[in-house]
Every structure is written in C-alpha cells, then in structure tokens.
Amino acid sequence: MAGKKMDVPSRKPDTLTDEQCNALRQNAIAMPERQAVTGKKTEKGQPPALQLMKIRKQFGEHEVLKKIDMNIGIGEVISIIGPSGSGKTTLIRTVNRLETLNGGEVVLFGEDFIKGGLSLNRQQVRSGMQRIGMVFQNFNLFPHKTALENIMLAPRYHGTTGNAELNRQQALFLLDRVGLLAHANKYPHQLSGGQQQRVAIARTLALSPDIILFDEPTSALDPEMVGEVLKVIQELAKEGMTLIIVTHEMDFALSVSDRVVMMEHGVVQADARPQSILKADNSTPELLRIREFMGIENTDAADSTRSEP
C-alpha cells in the first residue's frame, strides 16, 4: 500500500471541472499585500527597494562581478541581459544570499542586508530574505507533491501561515491567479514546462515578497510555452511589483521594463530606459553595444545604406 502511495508517475492526471473550480473560488482567499512597498513607484525621499554598492564576487582567481553599482526603485521592473558568463545570474544570486559576496554591500529598503563577508544580525538577514522571492529557470518543484501542495509548502516552512486551511485557500487563490486552478491536484510530471513555471511563480508569491528575482524563467521552456509565463510576469509588473529579470527575451525586456541593464565581462555596460535604447544613434556610443546585442538595427547605418546608389 505504501509503495502504491509513493508511485507518483503512475497516477492519472486529475483536471478539475469548471464546476469544481467555481466551488473552490468561492472560498479562496487573496494573499495579504505589503501595502507600504507594493503597487507604487519610489517617491521622493524614500530609499530604493535595492541598492547594490561595489558588489564583488570571485570564483577562485576569476572575478565574476567587478564592483557593480545599481539602484532599483520600488515598483521598478529591471531586465538584465548580456552574453553567457557576463555575471547576470551570479548578480541576482548574491541579492538573496545564494552566493556570498567577496566585497560590497546590499541595502534593502534603506536597511543593511548584506555586507561583503561581514555577519549582520541573523534575524535581520532572515527577515530581509523573506522579502525577496526567486523564480529559477528549472522550476525546482517537489515531484512527489501536487501543484497545490508545492505552493503550500513555502509558507509552512517559513512559518508565515499558522492556519493550515488559510494556507490552502490562499494557495488556491494563487493557482487561480496564474491560470492553473483546474490543475491543483496534478503532480509536476503531469504539467507542461510552462505550467510548472507558473506553479513556481505562485509558490514564490505565497510568501508575499516585496521583490521577485527571475533567473531566465523561460530558458527551459519550449517556444510555444514561453508566452504563458511572460504573460504572468507582465501582470505582476502592471500591479507594481518590484521585479529583476535575467532574460534572453529581448522584445519582452523592451516592452515590460522600466530599465534594461546590459552586463558584460562582470561589469554594467549599459543601463537605460527602453525608449532611450530604441532611439539611440551614433551620438550615443554607450548604447550601440546594447542595440547590437538586442538585435536592433542601427538606424543611421540603415539610412546611409539606403541612400547609396
């Protein structure tokens, strides 16, 4: 009996009917929002959501991050692009302490969070980590747990939801929010890659983070599944969530971002608004590299080519 219970791959997909979904929606409870920092842009006098100051990271003799400085305002959407090995993923992994710093400082909403190799107050660090969620490129769902159970695990682990039924109802709300309520009882292997990534986003939202980091959230997906994940991220951006997105989806970066940051060789090569990138010409050489990387045709060059006999 126990062996059958653990034989997850043999279980048949259990898709809920519209009637069952409607019944669940009646009791689903929205997640509480952090009203102080969610849903609006940084106002004058407020500290940014994140301040990265002289961030350094080395792996052996290889310096991956070379004194990175960056401010991310409350409610800003920042897309980070660049070639492989430029330090994009390492940078966001230092923000939530998945990688330790060799130097520099991370300030979270005006408060000390990470200072190089120095140890800060443990409770202060833990509190800060709970304000930052992360979505990985490979989903990282528990294969023996249903979509609903995967979402419920995060608040239970962090002790942010004491009531089991409240936790369940909030998880149902989040599944509905990402368009997967009908698949609440399915296991990860019974879901497409795009559906698994949406469950992973819902799991991150279960902790009511103030900032969400996305590490190439569509890189492991088939092309036809990319759109459904980007749509969810776009909705979060519209709601005013502070987002930092490492991505190779250039059109998406231009359409959703307040700023696009290009990294190369461990430094920030360009940090500009999409409008500035699109309008850049030969008089702004610092933006020509980002245009080249994003595959945007150089307007001046195109005009001169067309004028040739």
C-alpha atoms as one frame of an Amber mdcrd trajectory, in Angstrom:
protein
   0.000   0.000   0.000   2.818   2.374   0.926   4.589   1.626  -2.347   1.467
   2.466  -4.323   1.067   5.695  -2.394   4.564   6.809  -3.422   4.188   5.666
  -7.051   3.598   9.199  -8.277   4.337   8.606 -12.019   1.530   6.040 -12.316
  -1.158   8.421 -11.083  -3.596   9.711 -13.667  -3.899  13.465 -14.242  -6.777
  14.918 -12.254  -8.151  18.007 -14.027 -10.912  19.763 -12.116 -14.146  20.633
 -13.882 -15.392  24.213 -14.257 -17.991  23.491 -11.584 -15.330  22.244  -9.162
 -13.143  25.299  -9.889 -16.026  27.686  -9.248 -16.714  25.986  -5.923 -13.067
  26.419  -4.901 -13.054  30.074  -5.964 -15.861  30.884  -3.530 -13.604  30.109
  -0.573 -10.219  31.111  -1.978  -8.548  33.932  -0.036  -6.266  36.538  -1.569
  -2.728  36.821  -0.254  -2.083  39.801   2.041  -0.118  42.596   0.365   2.707
  44.650   1.788   0.903  47.962   1.320   3.949  50.024   2.297   6.085  48.962
  -0.633   3.949  47.175  -3.212   1.995  48.748  -6.009   3.682  52.151  -6.317
   6.910  53.675  -7.518   9.598  55.088  -5.260   8.536  58.517  -4.034  10.801
  61.448  -3.282  12.620  60.885  -0.002  12.034  57.125   0.020  15.009  54.756
  -0.203  15.157  52.457  -3.238  13.975  48.865  -2.926  17.545  47.681  -3.518
  20.915  49.388  -3.536  23.859  47.371  -4.822  27.140  49.062  -3.954  30.555
  47.905  -5.219  29.397  44.283  -5.472  32.322  41.904  -5.985  32.304  38.155
  -6.494  35.157  35.797  -7.294  35.307  32.084  -8.045  38.935  31.208  -7.397
  41.028  33.627  -9.426  38.136  34.538 -11.726  36.408  37.794 -10.834  32.797
  37.399 -11.963  31.411  40.673 -10.599  33.623  43.754 -10.636  32.320  46.433
  -8.267  28.750  46.558  -9.542  26.690  49.617  -8.569  22.940  49.609  -9.182
  19.802  51.105  -7.630  16.366  49.536  -8.132  13.438  51.708  -7.149  10.236
  50.480  -5.524   7.916  49.178  -8.229  10.610  49.193 -10.918  10.994  46.393
 -13.429  14.636  45.815 -14.371  15.656  43.380 -17.108  19.266  42.209 -17.034
  20.674  40.966 -20.336  24.092  40.035 -21.632  26.121  37.176 -23.088  26.706
  33.929 -21.205  29.293  34.317 -18.470  28.706  38.041 -18.042  27.672  37.666
 -14.379  23.894  38.150 -14.708  22.757  35.131 -12.708  25.570  35.487 -10.184
  24.471  39.056  -9.519  20.884  38.203  -8.625  22.007  35.173  -6.622  24.077
  37.486  -4.428  20.971  39.599  -3.762  19.230  36.761  -1.915  22.408  35.232
  -0.443  22.549  32.165  -2.674  26.084  33.365  -3.393  28.312  35.053  -0.823
  29.974  38.350  -1.629  33.706  38.984  -1.700  33.070  42.678  -1.284  30.435
  45.348  -1.471  27.077  45.875   0.150  23.377  45.237  -0.484  20.910  47.623
   1.146  17.256  46.535   1.251  14.647  49.301   1.576  17.197  51.537   3.245
  18.391  48.928   5.776  21.651  46.977   5.863  21.143  43.494   4.439  24.447
  42.105   3.149  27.945  43.496   3.729  30.649  41.533   1.973  31.883  38.798
   4.277  30.624  40.525   7.423  27.941  38.904   9.568  24.885  41.014  10.291
  22.136  40.354  12.809  20.748  36.904  11.937  17.127  37.903  12.457  17.619
  40.998  10.313  19.071  38.902   7.497  16.314  36.281   7.752  13.650  38.984
   7.689  15.266  40.517   4.619  15.430  37.183   2.798  11.700  36.680   3.291
  11.077  39.942   1.438  12.866  38.642  -1.668  11.411  35.809  -3.742  13.155
  33.983  -6.562  11.944  32.019  -9.579  14.517  29.640 -11.058  14.891  28.555
 -14.668  14.380  24.861 -13.818  11.231  25.221 -11.659  12.611  23.284  -8.625
   9.204  21.805  -7.721   8.938  18.798  -5.417   7.991  15.898  -7.740   6.042
  13.987  -5.069   3.845  16.975  -4.188   0.869  18.284  -6.153   0.830  21.826
  -7.560  -1.299  22.903  -4.596   0.981  21.193  -2.056   4.096  22.763  -3.622
   2.632  26.221  -3.082   1.511  25.446   0.467   4.986  24.259   1.482   6.659
  27.679   1.297   4.554  29.475   3.974   4.578  26.345   6.126   8.376  26.119
   6.006   8.857  29.805   6.832   6.108  29.820   9.439   4.249  32.707   7.824
   0.855  30.958   7.793  -0.116  29.223  11.019  -3.582  28.117   9.898  -3.445
  25.124   7.526  -6.836  25.835   5.959  -5.981  29.507   5.423  -2.735  28.389
   3.789  -4.687  26.075   1.480  -7.229  28.720   0.498  -4.500  31.255  -0.261
  -2.638  28.657  -2.354  -5.841  28.027  -4.334  -6.168  31.769  -4.924  -2.609
  31.921  -6.270  -3.153  28.921  -8.548  -6.204  30.658  -9.957  -4.183  33.847
 -10.360  -1.704  32.078 -12.649  -4.477  30.250 -14.517  -3.914  26.785 -13.074
  -6.732  26.206 -10.584  -8.047  23.278 -12.636  -4.637  21.587 -12.245  -4.359
  21.978  -8.458  -4.191  18.222  -7.838  -1.700  17.373 -10.566   1.929  16.459
  -9.961   4.760  18.299 -11.735   5.336  15.500 -14.258   1.683  15.831 -15.315
   2.153  19.512 -16.181   3.837  21.172 -19.146   7.005  23.172 -18.609   5.090
  26.434 -18.834   2.563  25.216 -16.274   5.341  24.107 -13.902   6.974  27.523
 -14.129   3.652  29.211 -13.350   3.309  26.986 -10.273   6.822  28.080  -9.284
   5.786  31.739  -9.621   2.684  31.101  -7.499   4.882  29.398  -4.879   7.085
  32.495  -4.733   4.040  34.742  -4.371   2.860  32.627  -1.419   5.439  34.364
   0.765   4.146  37.843  -0.199   7.599  39.084  -1.264   8.312  42.738  -1.941
  10.835  41.897  -4.673  10.911  38.948  -7.070  14.059  37.817  -8.878  13.638
  35.821 -12.097  16.612  33.804 -13.332  15.936  33.241 -17.052  12.404  31.956
 -16.314  11.736  30.847 -19.903  15.088  29.326 -20.874  13.994  25.755 -20.093
  10.694  26.056 -21.976   9.633  25.074 -25.465   8.967  28.178 -27.590   5.184
  27.757 -27.547   5.161  27.772 -23.736   7.189  30.952 -23.292   4.264  33.319
 -23.808   2.129  31.951 -20.980   4.918  32.544 -18.447   5.804  36.002 -19.750
   2.128  36.986 -19.504   2.101  36.200 -15.765   5.294  38.231 -15.240   3.799
  41.101 -17.231   0.724  41.101 -14.975   2.965  41.318 -11.899   4.743  44.281
 -13.476   1.416  46.036 -14.111   0.484  45.535 -10.449   3.597  47.447  -9.366
   5.714  44.569  -8.063   9.456  45.221  -7.968  10.950  42.745 -10.449  14.513
  41.952 -11.511  14.501  39.677 -14.547  17.521  37.962 -16.074  16.267  37.173
 -19.561  17.209  36.472 -23.145  13.742  37.518 -24.394  14.718  40.868 -25.912
  11.305  42.016 -27.126   9.839  41.200 -23.731  12.605  43.118 -21.952  11.896
  46.205 -24.046   8.133  46.006 -23.547   7.939  45.280 -19.799  10.980  47.032
 -18.301  11.493  50.440 -16.787  15.198  49.934 -17.425  17.311  47.412 -19.324
  20.749  46.655 -17.873  23.379  45.009 -20.031  26.222  43.180 -18.328  29.426
  42.029 -19.984  32.725  40.829 -18.515  31.418  41.315 -14.976  30.524  44.992
 -15.328  27.460  47.008 -16.310  27.981  48.142 -19.893  24.686  49.995 -20.207
  21.721  50.910 -18.015  18.986  52.652 -19.970  15.261  53.010 -20.461  13.800
  51.098 -23.420  12.843  54.342 -25.175  16.451  55.553 -24.998  17.709  52.261
 -26.426  15.236  52.326 -29.297  16.019  55.960 -30.170  19.795  55.693 -29.744
  22.037  56.587 -32.678  25.749  57.013 -33.317  25.839  60.014 -30.987  25.279
  57.676 -28.014  28.041  55.066 -28.381  27.392  53.628 -24.919  24.027  52.353
 -26.200  25.257  50.970 -29.519  26.537  47.775 -27.904  23.205  47.088 -26.204
  21.384  47.700 -29.502  23.774  45.331 -31.250  23.266  42.641 -28.603  19.484
  43.021 -28.709  19.455  42.777 -32.492  18.126  46.307 -33.032  19.163  47.686
 -36.395  21.383  50.757 -36.284  19.152  53.475 -37.775  21.984  55.701 -39.005
  23.730  52.820 -40.714  20.477  51.631 -42.288  19.707  55.142 -43.571  23.162
  55.568 -45.091  22.922  52.151 -46.738  19.570  53.024 -48.294  20.984  56.301
 -49.631  23.779  54.593 -51.572  23.210  54.286 -55.361
